[in-house]
Amino acid sequence: MAERSTAAVDVADNSGKEPLTAQADKATADGADRSQETAERTTPDTDGAPTGTEPAIVTPELHSGHKLARRYRLEECITRLDGFSSWRAVDEKLRRAVGVHILPADHPRARSVLAAARSAALLGDPRFVMVLDAVEENDLVYVVHEWLPDAEELTTLLALGPMEPHDAYQLVDQVSQAMAAAHREGLAHLRLTPGAVLRTSTGQYRIRGLAVNAALRGITAERPQRTDTEAIGALLYAALTQRWPYESQAHGLAGLPKGVGLLPPDQVKAGIHRGLSELAMRALVNDGATASRQEPPCTTPEELVRAVAAMPRIRRPETTFASPDEYRRTGYASGGYGPPGVRPGQGSAQPVPLPPPPLESRLGRALKWTASALLIAALGLGSWQIADQVIDRDKKQGTEQEKSITGDEKNTKKSQAGARTGKPVAIQHARDFDPFGQDPSEKPLEIGKAHDGDAGTYWYTDVYATSDFGRLKRGLGVMLDLGSVQQIGSANVSFIGTTSVELLTAPEGTAVQPTDFAQFSKAAEASGTNVALTPRKPVRSRYVLVWLTNLPSDPGGFRGKVTEIKITS
């Protein structure tokens, strides 16, 4: 833990200066983040450039095809500035794309970059692009991190236009929670720009460059929590307005008009969600704007998380489907689309008379009707002979049927009592259940996201070396308390990635939350990304366990992610 605390980069005295976010934006106005790694490709980044007190640094002469540690093959140089370079590379051992930052071992910031990378790697939070390796060898220091080919930069998304309220809400919610978790471990970002935020194909936001990007550029802050909070506010402001909340343009976004100050988003653009507009201003710490609305500023990511949680949840807009066009036939007489006999551009037309059916068709139809009539007559005669026998038999069986009615009614009631209704069953409480692990809990603070009704959030496990939990345990799950004994008709579970899962239930008479795996019995099992776990026979229980047995692959290993659990009776 001592090593982790050093990764929060050195603290410098910036008192009396404008917010660090504004400084960084003005310094990088000519080259906002545009690529998978940074904005500049080979354009100099004035952020953290030598101030005259540092000697000029020569970037190592590297080229495409160069290998590091006989493993990482460099493919494309993304950034080359101030003595370091960033590359897209290939890990030939694991056959996957990675990103690599490289700088000379004698670089004045080499030690701080190594410390920052190693501390960020220890965090192990999937909301951040993970550091995979941090090495010093052959007079070079290099940091290897994940590469997400299916993710898009926030810079790219904002170039398409402002975000919908739900998307902007998800952005500030996920990013603020991630940064709050990082600061609890003593880690700061300090360069949280649109180029540092990625959105994956599943709608999850990932943050790259935690601690490392600032260390590479020598960026420090007296109040790192406030700096990162302001940066989150700037991201939300840009998402709502498609403008950067300072006078200078940056990251491909136009700035605010000069001389008007920091206007609230809902005064910059009409129709912006009022709650999100106020939240952006609270994060940007504009006292004039926040005071007028009686809301205190948010100066830490933790405060911002609480402010987001206090807002009414903004749901995803329901998909609307256009009504299908009225079905139209193609008529031979019309020569086009439309009712028969009507040409395009004509209001109406006389109906076209049809020729009479051929003689053979009429004769065949008459023969069919005749055969049908004879068959019906034969059946009628036979039925009269059978009728008397049936009536006598029914009289004899009548008494026996009356005796069995009472028993049948009882069986019907029992059958109806066990029938599945499909009605939702409320989940009163959930907790992670890890009876075979060294630590009895795993990601307990995120467990509510497994049943919050929002498919954009999820509870996740730790990263394991193999899909069967690194052969360390039999499984891991989410235990649900339904508040009282309920009929369990089905459990619908959604995952990110194909996952094997079992549905287990405690005995109906269990009144205390189980602590032993042996107290549960298996009711169903399945594998997939959206599974319906339906017991073979009706089950009644208060405690239900969604038990993961095999995990999908994830960058760096294998990890389970549960987006939503719904129980029906």
Phi, psi and omega per residue, in radians:
M1 nan -0.475 3.091
A2 -1.119 -0.651 3.124
E3 -1.160 -0.658 -3.110
R4 -1.105 -0.686 -3.075
S5 -1.135 -0.439 -3.132
T6 -1.296 -0.237 -3.061
A7 -1.403 -0.107 -3.105
A8 -1.394 0.360 3.125
V9 0.924 2.758 -3.072
D10 -1.175 2.672 -3.119
V11 -1.759 2.338 3.111
A12 -2.153 2.836 -3.119
D13 -1.533 1.867 3.112
N14 -1.975 0.333 -3.083
S15 -1.098 2.485 3.116
G16 1.467 -0.052 3.135
K17 -1.745 2.837 3.114
E18 -1.191 2.838 -3.094
P19 -0.932 2.524 -3.084
L20 -1.036 -0.611 -3.136
T21 -1.019 -0.769 -3.129
A22 -1.152 -0.687 3.109
Q23 -1.045 -0.821 -3.097
A24 -1.122 -0.669 -3.102
D25 -1.161 -0.775 -3.137
K26 -1.122 -0.604 -3.112
A27 -1.251 -0.463 -3.073
T28 -1.951 0.404 -3.074
A29 -1.107 -0.491 -3.081
D30 -1.506 -0.013 -3.094
G31 -2.742 1.229 -3.129
A32 -1.215 2.785 -3.081
D33 -1.057 2.155 -3.097
R34 -2.181 -0.269 -2.997
S35 -2.072 -3.074 -3.125
Q36 -1.109 -0.445 -3.071
E37 -1.867 -0.955 3.040
T38 -2.652 -3.079 -3.053
A39 -1.368 -0.429 -2.708
E40 -1.599 -0.307 -2.918
R41 0.840 -1.810 3.134
T42 -1.947 0.380 3.111
T43 -1.568 2.365 -3.131
P44 -1.038 2.467 3.084
D45 -1.867 1.999 -3.070
T46 -1.304 -0.156 3.057
D47 -1.115 2.055 3.102
G48 1.318 0.313 3.131
A49 -1.228 2.775 -3.122
P50 -0.995 2.435 -3.107
T51 -1.709 0.006 -3.107
G52 1.892 -0.334 3.118
T53 -1.575 -0.299 -3.134
E54 -1.770 2.516 3.072
P55 -1.208 2.678 3.108
A56 -1.105 2.377 -3.110
I57 -1.848 2.341 3.129
V58 -1.734 2.140 3.114
T59 -1.173 2.362 -3.141
P60 -0.987 2.485 -3.139
E61 -1.393 1.695 3.116
L62 -2.119 2.838 -3.087
H63 -2.578 2.873 3.083
S64 -1.047 2.370 -3.103
G65 1.721 -0.276 3.110
H66 -1.166 2.463 -3.124
K67 -1.966 2.431 3.035
L68 -1.894 2.307 -3.139
A69 0.956 0.508 -3.122
R70 0.933 0.522 -3.022
R71 -2.462 -0.826 -3.042
Y72 -1.680 1.897 -3.116
R73 -1.631 2.103 -3.111
L74 -1.262 2.364 -3.090
E75 -1.977 -0.902 -3.041
E76 -2.531 2.292 3.097
C77 -1.437 2.162 -3.108
I78 -1.696 -0.717 -3.116
T79 -2.419 2.454 3.040
R80 -2.513 1.850 -3.083
L81 -2.809 2.651 2.983
D82 0.820 0.668 3.028
G83 1.556 -0.066 3.081
F84 -2.271 2.829 3.103
S85 -2.394 2.667 3.118
S86 -2.140 2.403 -3.001
W87 -2.315 2.645 2.812
R88 -1.575 2.296 -3.052
A89 -2.422 3.082 3.114
V90 -2.182 2.232 3.021
D91 -1.466 1.782 -3.043
E92 -1.229 -0.376 3.141
K93 -1.280 -0.784 -3.132
L94 -1.753 -0.031 3.082
R95 0.965 1.015 3.112
R96 -2.560 2.715 3.095
A97 -1.355 2.509 3.096
V98 -2.452 2.896 2.989
G99 -1.913 2.576 -3.086
V100 -2.396 2.253 2.948
H101 -1.760 2.316 -3.092
I102 -2.263 2.371 3.029
L103 -2.617 2.763 -3.135
P104 -1.120 2.580 3.134
A105 -1.120 -0.426 3.133
D106 -1.630 0.170 3.081
H107 -1.106 2.425 -3.099
P108 -1.073 -0.324 3.139
R109 -1.875 0.152 -3.087
A110 -1.054 -0.766 -3.108
R111 -1.128 -0.755 -3.118
S112 -1.202 -0.580 3.093
V113 -1.141 -0.780 3.105
L114 -1.065 -0.775 -3.131
A115 -1.116 -0.746 3.138
A116 -1.116 -0.747 -3.114
A117 -1.133 -0.748 -3.115
R118 -1.192 -0.634 3.104
S119 -1.204 -0.717 3.106
A120 -1.123 -0.618 3.128
A121 -1.130 -0.579 -3.132
L122 -1.243 -0.345 -3.106
L123 -1.112 -0.776 3.064
G124 1.095 0.521 -3.125
D125 -1.694 2.156 -3.066
P126 -1.185 -0.143 3.098
R127 -1.372 -0.141 3.093
F128 -1.968 2.529 3.004
V129 -1.124 2.123 -2.935
M130 -1.375 2.449 2.976
V131 -1.417 2.170 -3.066
L132 -1.693 -0.483 -3.084
D133 -2.812 2.565 3.063
A134 -2.487 1.953 -2.908
V135 -2.353 2.585 2.950
E136 -2.124 2.055 3.115
E137 -2.769 2.618 3.092
N138 0.885 0.817 3.092
D139 1.110 0.305 3.108
L140 -2.184 2.591 2.953
V141 -2.034 2.243 3.111
Y142 -2.417 2.557 -3.133
V143 -2.097 2.172 -3.132
V144 -1.837 2.322 3.141
H145 -2.386 2.969 3.130
E146 -1.051 2.701 3.005
W147 -2.219 2.182 -3.062
L148 -1.927 1.609 -3.064
P149 -1.192 -0.392 -3.109
D150 -1.627 0.079 -3.090
A151 -1.722 2.638 3.095
E152 -2.003 2.451 3.068
E153 -1.196 2.624 3.026
L154 -1.077 -0.540 3.076
T155 -0.980 -0.779 3.137
T156 -1.171 -0.734 -3.126
L157 -1.122 -0.715 -3.111
L158 -1.232 -0.445 3.104
A159 -1.141 -0.366 -3.136
L160 -1.447 -0.279 -3.137
G161 2.372 3.031 3.111
P162 -1.085 2.712 3.141
M163 -1.473 2.702 2.977
E164 -1.190 2.689 -3.107
P165 -0.932 -0.713 -3.117
H166 -1.116 -0.742 -3.135
D167 -1.157 -0.702 3.111
A168 -1.149 -0.660 3.096
Y169 -1.090 -0.783 3.123
Q170 -1.098 -0.671 3.124
L171 -1.045 -0.950 -3.074
V172 -1.208 -0.594 3.138
D173 -1.145 -0.882 -3.070
Q174 -1.231 -0.739 -3.101
V175 -1.193 -0.718 -3.139
S176 -1.158 -0.692 3.110
Q177 -1.130 -0.726 3.139
A178 -1.109 -0.786 -3.111
M179 -1.216 -0.572 3.070
A180 -1.095 -0.720 3.108
A181 -1.124 -0.691 3.137
A182 -1.148 -0.757 -3.115
H183 -1.187 -0.508 3.062
R184 -1.101 -0.442 3.103
E185 -1.693 0.167 3.087
G186 1.425 0.331 -3.110
L187 -1.941 2.386 3.091
A188 -2.139 2.765 3.108
H189 -1.678 -0.999 3.067
L190 1.231 -0.047 3.063
R191 -2.504 0.897 -3.052
L192 -1.504 1.476 -3.113
T193 -1.868 2.997 3.082
P194 -0.997 -0.479 3.108
G195 -1.302 -0.244 -3.134
A196 -1.652 -0.042 -3.106
V197 -2.004 2.203 -3.122
L198 -2.066 2.536 3.026
R199 -2.021 2.178 -3.107
T200 -1.417 3.045 -3.124
S201 -1.166 -0.324 3.112
T202 -1.583 0.012 3.124
G203 1.572 0.110 3.124
Q204 -1.541 2.484 3.111
Y205 -1.683 2.348 3.106
R206 -2.138 2.415 -3.117
I207 -1.892 2.262 3.132
R208 -1.955 2.763 3.065
G209 1.393 0.362 3.120
L210 -0.976 2.129 3.131
A211 1.180 -0.647 -3.022
V212 -1.245 -0.817 -3.104
N213 -1.026 -0.715 3.122
A214 -1.191 -0.697 3.135
A215 -1.135 -0.663 3.110
L216 -1.066 -0.608 -3.066
R217 -1.766 0.024 3.117
G218 1.224 0.484 -3.129
I219 -1.476 2.291 3.079
T220 -2.297 2.951 3.125
A221 -2.648 2.487 3.099
E222 -1.222 -0.650 -3.141
R223 -2.180 1.423 -3.040
P224 -1.067 -0.605 -3.135
Q225 -1.143 -0.733 3.121
R226 -1.169 -0.670 3.116
T227 -1.051 -0.817 -3.140
D228 -1.191 -0.598 3.115
T229 -1.158 -0.761 3.082
E230 -1.055 -0.672 -3.140
A231 -1.126 -0.693 3.096
I232 -1.128 -0.707 3.085
G233 -1.059 -0.687 3.115
A234 -1.149 -0.668 3.096
L235 -1.104 -0.781 3.117
L236 -1.117 -0.743 3.112
Y237 -1.008 -0.799 -3.138
A238 -1.152 -0.661 3.135
A239 -1.116 -0.605 -3.106
L240 -1.412 -0.622 -2.967
T241 -1.998 -0.249 -2.989
Q242 1.048 0.559 3.054
R243 -2.327 2.623 3.072
W244 -1.510 2.338 -2.964
P245 -1.360 0.572 3.060
Y246 -2.393 2.950 -3.042
E247 -1.214 -0.568 -3.107
S248 -1.500 2.513 3.090
Q249 -1.305 2.632 -3.141
A250 -2.831 2.677 3.049
H251 0.992 0.589 3.129
G252 1.346 0.165 -3.106
L253 -2.008 2.489 3.061
A254 -1.263 2.570 3.089
G255 -1.473 -3.079 3.110
L256 -1.415 2.739 3.083
P257 -1.001 2.479 -3.092
K258 -1.250 2.444 3.039
G259 1.517 -0.031 -3.109
V260 -1.764 -0.185 -3.128
G261 1.406 -2.914 -3.085
L262 -1.550 1.736 3.141
L263 -1.416 2.486 3.032
P264 -1.071 2.585 -3.113
P265 -0.950 -0.668 -3.094
D266 -1.287 -0.098 2.994
Q267 -1.720 -0.215 3.098
V268 -1.523 -0.627 -3.070
K269 -2.483 2.388 -3.124
A270 -1.299 2.627 3.035
G271 1.433 0.192 -3.130
I272 -1.409 2.481 3.137
H273 -1.018 2.169 -3.029
R274 -1.113 -0.743 -3.120
G275 -1.112 -0.718 3.122
L276 -1.207 -0.617 3.096
S277 -1.069 -0.806 3.128
E278 -1.128 -0.663 -3.137
L279 -1.105 -0.732 3.117
A280 -1.064 -0.732 -3.135
M281 -1.187 -0.641 3.114
R282 -1.140 -0.631 3.125
A283 -1.281 -0.592 3.124
L284 -1.356 -0.114 3.046
V285 1.008 0.908 3.023
N286 -1.684 1.761 -2.990
D287 -1.090 -0.641 -3.131
G288 -1.097 -0.776 -3.106
A289 -1.241 -0.704 -3.088
T290 -1.275 -0.611 -3.113
A291 -1.132 -0.621 -3.113
S292 -1.185 -0.325 -3.106
R293 -1.926 0.183 3.042
Q294 1.028 0.646 3.113
E295 -2.154 2.294 3.138
P296 -1.274 2.636 3.096
P297 -1.232 2.731 3.050
C298 -1.799 2.062 -3.075
T299 -1.905 -0.084 3.085
T300 -2.371 2.717 3.073
P301 -1.035 -0.572 3.124
E302 -1.114 -0.748 3.086
E303 -1.111 -0.634 3.120
L304 -1.182 -0.674 3.080
V305 -1.043 -0.773 3.138
R306 -1.152 -0.642 3.122
A307 -1.152 -0.684 3.099
V308 -1.155 -0.731 -3.135
A309 -1.126 -0.515 -3.127
A310 -1.333 -0.273 3.132
M311 -1.341 2.620 2.951
P312 -1.067 2.369 -3.109
R313 -1.112 2.346 3.127
I314 -1.662 1.946 -3.073
R315 -1.391 2.738 3.070
R316 -1.196 2.342 3.137
P317 -1.096 2.447 -3.133
E318 -1.242 2.484 -3.141
T319 -1.252 2.288 3.093
T320 -1.873 2.415 -3.116
F321 -1.967 2.370 3.109
A322 -1.251 2.433 3.130
S323 -1.154 2.426 -3.108
P324 -1.168 2.594 3.099
D325 -1.098 2.646 3.118
E326 -1.058 2.368 -3.101
Y327 -1.147 2.312 3.114
R328 -2.244 2.416 3.095
R329 -1.591 2.734 3.000
T330 -1.687 2.020 -3.126
G331 -1.622 2.447 3.141
Y332 -1.097 -0.699 -3.077
A333 -1.254 -0.460 -3.075
S334 -1.386 -0.466 -3.124
G335 1.270 0.313 3.139
G336 -3.037 -2.834 -3.120
Y337 -1.460 2.505 3.139
G338 2.349 3.078 3.125
P339 -1.070 2.651 -3.133
P340 -0.971 2.352 3.076
G341 1.492 -0.001 -3.128
V342 -1.980 2.103 3.105
R343 -1.524 2.656 3.074
P344 -0.984 2.312 3.127
G345 1.597 -0.138 3.106
Q346 -1.781 2.483 -3.134
G347 -1.271 -0.743 -3.121
S348 -2.760 3.009 3.101
A349 -2.662 2.756 3.123
Q350 -1.206 2.459 3.101
P351 -1.109 2.522 -3.126
V352 -1.573 2.091 -3.139
P353 -1.158 2.471 -3.136
L354 -1.732 2.510 3.123
P355 -1.202 2.667 3.121
P356 -1.155 2.695 3.134
P357 -1.151 2.680 -3.128
P358 -1.141 2.801 -3.082
L359 -1.095 -0.717 -3.107
E360 -1.046 -0.635 -3.141
S361 -1.127 -0.703 -3.127
R362 -1.211 -0.700 3.113
L363 -1.103 -0.752 3.138
G364 -1.089 -0.699 3.139
R365 -1.123 -0.675 3.135
A366 -1.143 -0.726 3.118
L367 -1.086 -0.675 3.132
K368 -1.107 -0.777 3.141
W369 -1.108 -0.695 3.138
T370 -1.095 -0.810 -3.140
A371 -1.090 -0.675 3.130
S372 -1.119 -0.731 -3.127
A373 -1.117 -0.730 3.120
L374 -1.104 -0.702 -3.131
L375 -1.131 -0.725 3.136
I376 -1.118 -0.703 3.135
A377 -1.095 -0.733 -3.135
A378 -1.121 -0.724 3.127
L379 -1.141 -0.658 3.138
G380 -1.096 -0.744 3.130
L381 -1.104 -0.731 3.138
G382 -1.151 -0.593 -3.089
S383 -1.179 -0.546 3.113
W384 -1.115 -0.653 -3.133
Q385 -1.223 -0.561 -3.098
I386 -1.445 -0.441 -3.004
A387 -1.001 -0.787 -3.085
D388 -1.075 -0.731 -3.134
Q389 -1.113 -0.691 -3.120
V390 -1.153 -0.721 -3.124
I391 -1.086 -0.778 3.127
D392 -1.077 -0.742 -3.120
R393 -1.140 -0.673 -3.138
D394 -1.130 -0.636 3.131
K395 -1.096 -0.687 -3.129
K396 -1.199 -0.651 -3.078
Q397 -1.438 -0.251 -3.064
G398 -0.983 -0.804 -3.092
T399 -1.113 -0.737 -3.129
E400 -1.136 -0.644 3.135
Q401 -1.155 -0.681 3.123
E402 -1.081 -0.623 3.139
K403 -1.172 -0.563 -3.070
S404 -1.515 -0.140 -3.090
I405 -1.073 -0.777 -3.106
T406 -1.040 -0.778 3.129
G407 -1.139 -0.663 3.132
D408 -1.140 -0.679 3.124
E409 -1.074 -0.712 3.124
K410 -1.109 -0.763 3.139
N411 -1.120 -0.636 3.128
T412 -1.122 -0.756 3.125
K413 -1.081 -0.714 3.115
K414 -1.125 -0.705 -3.140
S415 -1.106 -0.749 3.133
Q416 -1.154 -0.609 -3.138
A417 -1.123 -0.548 -3.128
G418 -1.667 0.004 -3.111
A419 -1.271 2.576 3.120
R420 -1.402 2.314 -3.117
T421 -1.713 -0.415 -3.098
G422 1.376 0.068 3.137
K423 -1.323 2.467 -3.142
P424 -1.172 2.490 3.082
V425 -1.911 2.181 -3.094
A426 -1.207 2.384 3.059
I427 -1.651 2.012 -3.080
Q428 -1.394 -0.607 -3.086
H429 -2.755 2.615 3.088
A430 -2.406 2.622 3.070
R431 -2.621 2.670 3.064
D432 -1.297 2.534 -3.060
F433 -2.234 1.927 -3.034
D434 -2.352 1.184 -3.050
P435 -1.232 -0.281 -3.087
F436 -1.830 0.037 -3.141
G437 -1.578 2.831 3.093
Q438 -1.188 -0.620 3.060
D439 -1.814 2.183 -3.038
P440 -1.193 -0.058 3.130
S441 -2.353 2.695 -3.142
E442 -2.506 1.989 -3.131
K443 0.948 0.912 -3.105
P444 -1.155 -0.470 -3.094
L445 -1.262 -0.312 -3.102
E446 -1.747 -0.002 -2.961
I447 -1.115 -0.524 -3.123
G448 -1.108 -0.391 -3.120
K449 -1.271 -0.182 3.126
A450 -1.359 -0.228 -3.122
H451 -2.565 0.592 -3.094
D452 -1.584 0.059 3.129
G453 1.397 0.096 -3.111
D454 -2.065 1.954 -3.117
A455 -1.230 -0.178 3.136
G456 -1.446 -0.125 3.109
T457 -2.012 2.813 -3.121
Y458 -2.751 2.683 2.940
W459 -1.646 2.510 -3.052
Y460 -2.381 2.772 3.106
T461 -1.663 3.100 2.976
D462 -1.217 2.961 3.062
V463 -1.533 2.305 -3.137
Y464 -2.075 2.747 -3.067
A465 -1.256 -0.538 3.123
T466 -2.278 2.917 -3.080
S467 -1.198 -0.365 3.130
D468 -1.692 0.789 3.066
F469 1.050 0.638 3.115
G470 1.075 0.343 -3.084
R471 1.019 0.480 3.139
L472 -1.687 -0.388 -3.072
K473 -2.708 2.858 -3.099
R474 -1.355 -0.335 -3.109
G475 2.876 -2.985 -3.084
L476 -2.816 2.548 -3.069
G477 -2.704 -3.065 3.103
V478 -2.047 2.093 3.114
M479 -1.687 2.251 -3.083
L480 -1.912 2.323 3.051
D481 -1.842 2.032 -3.099
L482 -1.540 0.037 3.077
G483 1.542 -0.610 3.109
S484 -2.757 2.972 -3.128
V485 -1.147 2.201 -3.121
Q486 -2.267 2.698 3.007
Q487 -1.352 2.280 -3.119
I488 -1.790 1.766 3.106
G489 -1.486 -0.686 -3.118
S490 -2.889 2.680 3.014
A491 -2.170 2.050 3.129
N492 -1.735 2.096 -3.031
V493 -2.181 2.315 3.105
S494 -1.994 2.406 -3.127
F495 -2.187 2.856 2.875
I496 -1.752 1.894 -3.057
G497 1.641 2.548 -3.116
T498 -1.115 2.149 -3.045
T499 -2.296 2.417 3.033
S500 -1.572 2.363 -3.004
V501 -2.564 2.640 3.064
E502 -2.171 2.623 3.034
L503 -1.860 2.097 3.138
L504 -2.115 2.594 3.141
T505 -2.313 2.599 3.039
A506 -1.488 2.735 3.115
P507 -0.972 2.647 -3.068
E508 -1.009 -0.568 -3.080
G509 -1.474 0.036 -3.124
T510 -1.228 2.040 -3.083
A511 -1.826 -0.244 -3.122
V512 -2.047 2.455 -3.099
Q513 -0.980 2.167 -3.098
P514 -1.145 2.594 3.060
T515 -2.103 -0.142 -3.095
D516 -2.000 2.329 -3.139
F517 -1.063 -0.519 -3.107
A518 -1.164 -0.272 3.131
Q519 -1.320 -0.172 -3.128
F520 -1.803 2.668 3.025
S521 -2.217 2.521 -3.051
K522 -1.326 2.318 3.128
A523 -1.923 -0.502 -3.120
A524 -2.873 2.862 3.081
E525 -2.639 2.710 -3.135
A526 -2.883 3.068 3.099
S527 -2.571 2.417 -3.141
G528 2.725 -2.888 3.079
T529 -1.775 -0.487 3.032
N530 -2.345 1.851 -3.022
V531 -2.102 2.597 3.031
A532 -1.969 1.910 -3.134
L533 -1.604 1.777 -3.063
T534 -1.958 2.033 3.116
P535 -1.045 2.570 3.134
R536 -1.150 -0.502 3.074
K537 -2.375 2.717 -3.094
P538 -0.974 2.406 -3.123
V539 -2.216 2.444 3.070
R540 -2.103 2.250 -3.100
S541 -2.854 2.762 3.013
R542 -1.690 -0.554 -3.055
Y543 -1.949 2.138 -3.099
V544 -2.097 2.406 -3.131
L545 -2.088 2.065 2.996
V546 -1.597 1.888 -2.903
W547 -1.934 1.954 3.135
L548 -1.428 2.276 -3.112
T549 -2.051 -0.311 3.135
N550 -2.621 2.263 -2.968
L551 -1.810 2.668 3.062
P552 -1.432 2.844 3.123
S553 -1.237 2.630 -3.130
D554 -2.601 2.661 3.120
P555 -0.892 2.141 3.137
G556 1.638 -0.075 -3.127
G557 2.746 -2.316 -3.113
F558 -2.320 2.387 -3.068
R559 -2.622 2.422 3.061
G560 -1.639 2.469 3.121
K561 -2.384 2.008 -3.128
V562 -1.794 2.007 -3.094
T563 -1.553 -0.574 -3.086
E564 -2.819 2.414 3.042
I565 -2.200 2.258 3.080
K566 -2.294 2.306 3.133
I567 -1.880 2.335 3.043
T568 -2.159 2.683 -3.117
S569 -1.544 nan nan
